[in-house]
Amino acid sequence: MSIVTQINDTFEYIEDNLKNSISLEQLSQTANLSIFQLIRLFDRFIGMTPMAYIRARRLAKSLPQLLAGDSILSVALDCGFQYEQSYIRAFKDCYGVTPARFRNRGVSVQIVDVPTLERFTVSANGMIGEAKLLVRPAFTISGELKRYHNLDNLLWGKSLLEGVERCTSRIYTAACRNLSPGVFEHHYLVQNDVCNPVEWQFASGQWASFEYFGLHPLDNAGVTRIRILMSQVIGNWFADNGIYWDGNFTESVNLDKCSDNYCEVTFACHTQKFS
């Protein structure tokens, strides 16, 4: 079962059971995901917890019935709320108005729809979202410099694996530069406190940021899977946008958001320098 199927099954289960009680345990069993994986994936897809999403979908489903003139109590019960006051409170928290004011004053509200996965590139049990364009001021990364054969870095992910294993903080940050044209060697700088650190300066400019998340740990097989999909997606994005990618990038991992069955990695590549 692919990660897309697991997530879509979760969304479908929620839509079919909005009138019923839904627990995290039920969602976890439906998707064949741990609760930790489920919470992290919902945060990445829609920026809210599973229970907040369920509440938002119940509220969205309630609007046609509310506008049809049904009593607020019947709307609340039909849409999975146990009490009228619970519905009114959730409605106001979400939309900023009460159900009665919404119905009587012609106020527009923005609903949460069922997400689609079309903007994600999927491979096995990992995914990368579409590029986000960011503008960053100039910054510096300093730390320990390592050298890797390009296959060890971009195919096997040895640089990422060794860097994370040696990381002493909860946020892992590193940068990669192809400093030797014609030589199959990448220079990889891990941000940390070391004696005689190497310092790389990055000019202000526009960056393309890509987020990977997978249902696996950051182990040998995991980092290989990440690197292969990363190289494919980033390379295709630069080619599609007519921009040359020199193979340089930064990457970061919040280790508090990783576990023995889940990981997230963010990559960023310079697309335009301002200074």
N, C-alpha and C positions, 0 to 999 in steps of 0.2 A: 504494500500500500504506500503510495507516494504522499509526501507532505501536503500537496494540494488536495488530494482526496480526503485526507484526515481533516483538514481545515474546512473544506466545503461540507463534509458530513456534519461537522459541528454547527455550522451556520444553518444547514437544513434542519437539523434536530431542533434548534432553537425556534425556527419559524413554525415548525409543526407543533410545538409545545408551549407557545406563548401564554396560553390560557391555564397552563398547569404549573405546578411548582417545579423549578429546575435548580439543581444543585451543581456545584463544581465537580463533585464526584461523578454525577451522571454524565456531564460533559466530558470528563476525563475518560470514562469508559467508552463513550460513543466514539471519540476521536482516537482512542488507543494512544493517548498522550498522558504524561504525568501532569499533575496540577501545576507544577513549576513551568513545564513547557507550555501548557495552555495559557497561563497568565502572561508569559513573556511574548508568545505569538500574538495574542490579542493586543498587547501594548504596541508591538511593531506594526500590526496591520491597521489598527483603528485608534490607537492612542488612549484606550480605556480598558478597564478590567472586564472580564467576561460578565460579571453581574451587572456592571454599569451598562454594558452593551445590551443585555437582556432587557433592562429597564427602559432604555432608549427605544428599543424596537417595540416594546409593549405600548409605550406612549405614542409612537408613530402609528401603530395599528389602531389605536383608539380614536384617532382624529375623525375618520369618516363617520363612525358611529356617533361621536359627539356632535358633529355638525348636522347629523340627521335628526337631532332633537331628542335622543334618548336621555334618560335621567343619568346624572353623573354617577350615581350608585351602580346602576346596571352596566354602564360603560366600564367602570372600575372592575367589577366582578368578572365581566366577560373578557377582560384583557389581562387577567392574571394577578390583579391586586386584591388582597384579602379585605381591605377596608376602604371606604370612600375617602377618608382623610389621608390615607397613605397615597392614594392616587392623586389627590389634589396637591399634596406636598411635593410629590415627585414631579408633577406637571409644572408647578411653579419653579422648582429648582432647575428644571431642564429648559423651560421656555421663557421664564421671567414673568409669566402671567398666570392667573388661575384658569381652570377650564371654562368657567362661566364667562370671564372677561374675554377669553379667546373667542368663544362662540358668539358673544353679543357685540363685540367691538370691532370685529373684522381684522384682528391682528394676525399678521403672517408669522409663521414659525419655521425654523429650519429643522428638518428631521434627519435622523441617522438611518441610512439605507443599508441593505445587505452589501457588504464589500465584494468586489470582484478581484481576481488574482491575475488579471491580464497584464498588469504592469510589472510582474515578477518573472525572472528567469529561473527555472527550476531544474535541478539535477539531483537525482536520487533523493536523499533526505536533507537537501539544503536549498536555499533560495537567495537570490540577490534582487533587491528592489531597483527601480529605475533611478537614474542619476539625479542628485539634487545639486543645483548650482549654488555655490557659496562664495562670498567675497570675504577675504581674510586680510587683516593687516599683516605686516612683516612679523615673522617670529623666528625663534631659534630652538633647535634641538641639540642637546649636548649629552654625551655619554660614551659608551663603549663601542668602538668600531670593529665590525667583523667583516670578513670577506668570504663570499660563497660563490661556487660555480653557479651559473645561471640556472641550470637544471635543478640543483639543490634548493634554489630559492623559489623560482617560478613554477616548478613542477612538483617537487617533493615537499616544499614548505619547510625545509629544515631550519631556515632562519627564524620563522615564526615559532616553531615548536621549541627550539632551544631558547629563544628569547623569553617566551612565556614561562618556561620551566625555571629560568634564573630570576624572574621578576620578583622583586621584594616589596612592591607596592600593589595596590588593588587596581590601578590603572596602568596598563601597558601601552607604551607609545614607541614607535620606531619609524625610521625612514629608509628608503632604498634608493640608491643612485647607481646608474650604469656609467661609471666614470672612465671606463677603458674601452673605447670603440674598437671593435675588431677582436677584443679579448673576452672570452666567455666568463667574466667575473663581475659580480655585483658587490657593491659596498653597502653594508647594512649597519645603520647606527641605531643602537638601543638607548633610549633616554634613561639614564640612571646616574647615581653618584659614584664616580670612580676617580682614582688618582689620574691626573693628566688627561682629562676628558677631551674628546674631539668635538668640535662645535661646527654645526652646519647652520647657515642662515638662509632663510627663505623669503623672497621678496613678496610684498603685498600683491594681491591679484585675485583672480577668479579660479575656483577649484571645483572639480566635479567629485562629489562624494557618493560612495556606493556602500550599502549596508548588506552584509551577509548574515543569515541566521540559519542554523542547522540543528537537527535532532541527533547530535552526536557530540562527543567530547573533543577537546583540542589535543588529540593524540596523533600518532603517525598517519593513520588512514584519514583522520579528520582534516588535518592541515593540507594533505595532498588534494583532497576533494575541494577544499576552499580555494587553493591556488589555481587549480585547473579551471574552475568556474569563474574565478576572479579575472584571470587572464583573458578568457573568452569574452566575458561581458564587457570589460573595460576596453579591450582591443576593438570590439565591434562598435562600441559607442563612439570612440574617437574616429573610427573609419567612417561611420554613418554621418558624423558631423564635420567631416573634412578637416580634422585636426590631427596632427602628427603626435603620437604618444611615444615618448622616449624611453618608456619602461620605468620611469621614476615614480615613486608613490610614497605616501605615509600610511601607516596603519595603527589602529588603536583597539584595545580590548578592555572592557570593563569586566574584570574577573569576578566581581560580585554578581554579574548577570550570567555567568557560565556555571555549568554543573557537569556531572558525569554523563549527562544525556542531552545537553543543550549548550550552544555557544553562539556568540555574536561577535562579529569583527567588522570594523568600519575602515574603508579604504578611501583615500583622497588623492587626486592627481591634479597638478597645476594645468590649467587650460589657457591662462592669459596672465602675464605679469604686468603690474601697474608701475613698478619702479625697480 
